[in-house]
């Protein structure tokens, strides 16, 4: 998963849990500015940061995961990304 996709997934989990960026940043032990940049895919988290973020955020509800997977399957592929575009 790309940094931007990881960040978006973490944002979805954070919002679903009712947490603010500063809440997660505090749990992880990084600044809110850094966490915000990680969510936007502007900064690559260290392996430790990634692990701590994963542990700090609860999983998405099963229904939302199913919806995300179906959206991903329906999304057209970009040229050069391993898929064909009609």
C-alpha positions in Angstrom: 0.0 0.0 0.0 1.3 3.5 -0.9 2.0 6.1 1.8 -1.0 8.1 0.6 -3.3 5.0 0.6 -2.0 4.1 4.1 -2.7 7.6 5.3 -6.2 7.6 3.9 -6.9 4.2 5.5 -5.6 5.4 8.9 -7.8 8.6 8.5 -10.9 6.4 7.8 -10.1 4.4 10.9 -9.5 7.5 13.0 -12.7 9.2 11.9 -14.8 6.0 12.4 -13.4 5.8 15.9 -14.3 9.4 16.7 -10.7 10.4 17.3 -9.0 13.7 16.4 -5.6 13.8 14.8 -4.1 15.2 18.0 -5.6 12.2 19.9 -3.8 9.7 17.7 -0.6 11.8 17.6 -0.6 11.8 21.4 -1.1 8.1 21.6 1.7 7.5 19.2 4.1 10.0 20.7 4.5 12.3 17.6 3.4 15.8 16.9 0.0 16.5 15.4 1.7 18.2 12.5 3.7 15.1 11.7 0.7 12.8 12.1 -1.4 15.1 9.8 1.4 15.0 7.1 1.5 11.1 7.4 -2.3 11.0 6.9 -2.0 13.2 3.8 0.8 11.0 2.4 3.3 13.8 2.5 5.6 12.2 5.0 6.6 8.5 5.1 6.2 7.2 8.6 9.1 5.2 10.2 8.4 1.5 10.7 8.0 2.2 14.4 5.5 5.1 13.7 3.5 2.7 11.4 3.4 0.0 14.0 2.3 2.5 16.7 -0.4 4.0 14.5 -1.7 0.6 13.6 -1.9 -0.3 17.3 -3.5 3.0 18.3 -6.3 2.8 15.8 -9.2 0.4 16.2 -10.1 -1.7 13.1 -12.9 -0.5 10.8 -16.3 -2.0 11.3 -16.8 -5.0 9.0 -19.5 -3.4 6.9 -17.2 -0.4 6.0 -14.4 -2.7 5.0 -16.7 -4.6 2.7 -17.9 -1.3 1.1 -14.3 -0.1 0.6 -13.3 -3.4 -1.0 -16.2 -3.2 -3.5 -15.3 0.4 -4.3 -11.7 -0.6 -5.0 -12.8 -3.4 -7.3 -15.0 -1.1 -9.3 -12.4 1.6 -9.6 -10.9 1.8 -13.2 -7.2 1.1 -13.4 -4.7 3.8 -14.4 -2.7 3.2 -17.6 0.6 1.5 -16.7 -0.6 0.2 -13.3 -1.2 -3.4 -14.4 -4.8 -3.0 -15.6 -6.5 -2.2 -18.8 -8.5 1.0 -19.4 -11.5 0.9 -21.7 
